């Protein structure tokens, strides 16, 4: 929105027309314009369009949700590929691990896994006998 306002001011254009163009443009993730969701029709802009495009038409929300979920999955795949994300093997009870030391900001404190809370959370016992849970409570 800020960029839209700045471009309208720089070009000495009408901000209302710029806002109309934004609201009438289909979004990349959904394929539906922001105005089409609540009003169930396309907006009449300064660009020529066919009259049947301006008639009310219900947006199929299930198709919208499927497309949005597909786009989110695609983004997650791209992020994971770009950042080298890989699935980790689950830890077993008795495995030795290192715990993040907040004072020196390193994985340095040795501990032993004593309980699995869920697929990525564990209760560990530190060398001194204290236990650490996922919520940080000892």
ABEGO torsion letter per residue (X at the ends): XAAAAAAAAAAGBBAAAAAAAAAABBBAAAGBBAAAAAAGBBBBBABBBBAAAABBBBBBAAAAAAAAAAAAAAAAAAAAAAAGBBBBBBBBBGBBBBBBBAAAGBBABBBBBABBABAABBBBBBAAGBBBBAAGBX
